[in-house]
Amino acid sequence: MSALKAIQAVRSGRIDATRVRAVVRKEITDYRRNRFVLGTMTVLPIVFLVNPIINIFAAPTDVDHTALQARVGSTMLFLLLVPVILPATIAATSIVTEREQGTLEPVLTTPVRSEELLIGKALAALIPAVSIAYAMLGIFLLMVKLFAHQQIADAVLEGPRILAQVLFVPLLAGWAIWAGLAVSVRANDVRVAQQLGTLASLPPLAITALMAFDVITPTFQVALLFAVGLLVLDIGAYRLIAPMFDRERLITARRAK
């Protein structure tokens, strides 16, 4: 079932939006009680925002166009690490943590369907990750517009670059979530799940790096084309992870541990 089919399923009533919201609320409540997740959501964005700001303001203004574009591209790419690492970390610990705490089976015996549990957990990781990433991008662009040298500001504030950032954030986060959940379903150790989830979430960054380092010249058409490519990856990942969220399989995995 693709993402579009998931939306259609919600509209048709096969997936109960109320139960999905209940899963989202439960997950977010669990995040608030988890110091590691709270720390990741707080410290990681600060580190990954301060570094690009320092890097862009330290950029020399007397370099040629190619060198400037490369510096700006690498800086913008750095901002995309948060919507990859943050949701991957959250999603990768989602199932395995409940297994360790013994709360997974009670959840699976409720009326919540497997698809509703999957979508709820995905949204609970997606919403904060995308919100934080967009807030970081907004702060970064505002700082550049107000205080950066005009030559650097012009390079950063190019329309195709901003469009790419806006489009790539949720799409990269989506892939990271599916990869993290796939790892979490099979893992029996939280630390291993975190490490594998992060590694599995990184490959799509190679696509965006082509634009970031000017291997492919950023244009509106290229940004949209890359976004479509990432969307296809997300849909494919969803189709792979959905069967793994079978209720009986998850319960069996819990009992077999």
N, C-alpha and C positions, 0 to 999 in steps of 0.2 A: 504494500500500500504506500503510495507516494504521499508527499506533503499535501498535494491538492486533494487527493482522495481522503486524507485525514480531515481536511476542512469540510469536505462534502459529507463525511460520516458524522461530524458534529451537527451539521445543519439538518441531516436526515433523522437525527435522534439515536443513531446507533452508538454514538459516544455522548455520554452525559456531561455537558459543560459544567454542571454543578459539582459533579464528582471530580472532574479535572481540577477545578478551582480548589476543592478541598485538599487534593494531593499537593497542589502548589503551596497552599497555606501551611500544610504540615511540613513540607520540605523547608520552607523559609524559616519556620519556627525552629526546626532542627539546626539550621545554619546559625541562628542566634545563640544556640547553646553550645556550638562547636567552636572552641577557641582557635583551632587551626584555620577553619574556614573564615572566621571573622578577621583573623590576622592576615590571611591571604587577600581578602577583599579590601583591607585597609592599607597594608604596607606595599603590596605589589603595585597598585596604581600610582602611589606616590613616587616610588622608585622609577617606574617606567614613564612618568611624566617629567620629573626633574631632569633626567638624563637627556631627553630630546631637547628640552628648553636650553640647557647648558650647551649642548652640541650645536644647536642652530645659532645661538647668540655668539658662540666662539668661532663661527665660520668666517674666514677671511673674505673680504669684499673685492679683492683684486685678482681673484682666480678666473679662469676662463669658464665659459658657459657649461661645458661638459663636466668639469670638476664640481661646479656649484650644483648642477642637477643631480649628480651622484650623491653629494652630501645631503641634499634635501631628501632625496629618495630613500637613503638609508635611515634618515631620521624618521620619516613617515612610516617606514616599515617597522621601526622599533615600537611605534605606537600600536601597531597591529598585533603585537605579542600578547597584550593583555586580553583581548577577546578570544585568544587561543588558549593561553595557559590557564586563565582563571576558570572558565567553564569546564575545561578538561579536568582540572583538579577536583572541582565540585562533583562533576558527573562520575568520575572514576571512583570516588569514595561512596557514592550514593547507595548502591546495593550491598557492597561488601561490608560497609559500616553497620547496616541493619542486620546483616547476617551475624556479625560479631556480637551485636547487642541483643540478638534474639528477638528482634521486632519485625523481621521480614515476613515470617509466616502468618502472624496475626493480620498484617496488612493484606496479604494475598487471600485470606479467607473472608474478607469483607466483600460487599457487593461491587467494589471497584473492579472494572475489567482490566485485562492486561494492557490494552491499547490506551485506556485512560490513565493507568499508572505510568506508562511510558511517556505519554504526552505531558502529563503533569510534572514528572521529574525533569523532562527536557525544558519545559517552560520555566521551572523554578531555577534552573541554571542559566537559561538564556536571558531572562529579564534583568537580573542584576548585572550580569556581565556586559550586556549591550548598553545598559544605562550608564555604567561606569565608563565604558570605552567612549561613548559619545560625549560624556562630560569632560573627559580628558582631552578629546579632540577639540571641543569648544574652547576650553581654557588655553590650549596650545595655540590655536589659531588666533585667539584674541590677543595673547601676549605677542605673537609675531606681528600682527597688524598694528598694535600700539607702539611697540618698542624696537622692533627689528629694523635693520638698515633696509631702505626701499628696494634695493636689488634683491636682497634675500627674501623680503616679504613678497615680492612679485613672483619669485620662483615657488615659494611655499603655497601661495594662494591661487595658483593656477586651477582653473575650473576642473579639468580632468583629474587632477590629483585629489581634490576635495571630493569629487563624485566617487572616485575609487575608494577612498576611505569610508565614505558613508555606506556604500554598497557592500564592501568587503567585510565590515565589522560583523553584521548578523550572520553572513554566510560562513565566515571562518568560525564563528562561535558555534554555528549549527553543526559543522563537521566535528569540531572538538567535542561537542556534547555526545554525538553518536559514537565517536571513537571511545570516549571515556566510559559511557554506559556499557559498550560492548566488553571493555576490559573489566569493568566492575562486576558484570554478570558472571564472568568466569573466574575472577580472582578470589582468593581466600585470605589475602593479607592487604591491609590498607596501604602500607608504604609501597609495596610492589605495584598495586593498582594505580597509585599516584604517579609513579615513575613511568609505567607503561602507557598510561593515559596521556601524559604530557608528550611522550615520544610519538605516539600514534596521531596526535593532533597537529603535528608540525608540517607534514608533507605539503598540504595546500599552500603554505607560505611560499613555496618555490614558485608558484604561479604568480603571486603578487610581487615577488622579488624581481621578476623579469621587467616589470614596469618600474619598480622602485629604483633599480640601478640603470634605468634607461637602455636596457637591452632592447626593449620595445618602447618606442616613443609614446608617452602618455597622451591619449586623445579620448574624447568622449566615447567614440565608437569602440576603442580598445577596452576602456573601462567597463562598458556594457557587455562586451564579448567575454571578458574575464569573469564578470559577475555571473553570466549565464553558465560558464564552465563550472564555477563553484557551486551554483545551484544544482547542476546535474550531479555533481559529486555528493551533495547533501541528500538528494533524492535517492541515489544509489545506496548511500550509507543507511538511510532510514529503512529501505527495503531489506537490508541485511540484518539490521538490529531488531526489527519488529518481531520476526519469528523467535528470536532468542528470549523475548519477554513473554513466552508462553507460561501461563500460571503454573501448570503441573511441572514444567521443567524447573522453574525457580524454586518451587517447594521441594522437589526431589533433590536439587542441588543443596538446599539447606539441610535436609535430613542426612544427605550423604557426607556432609562435612565431618 
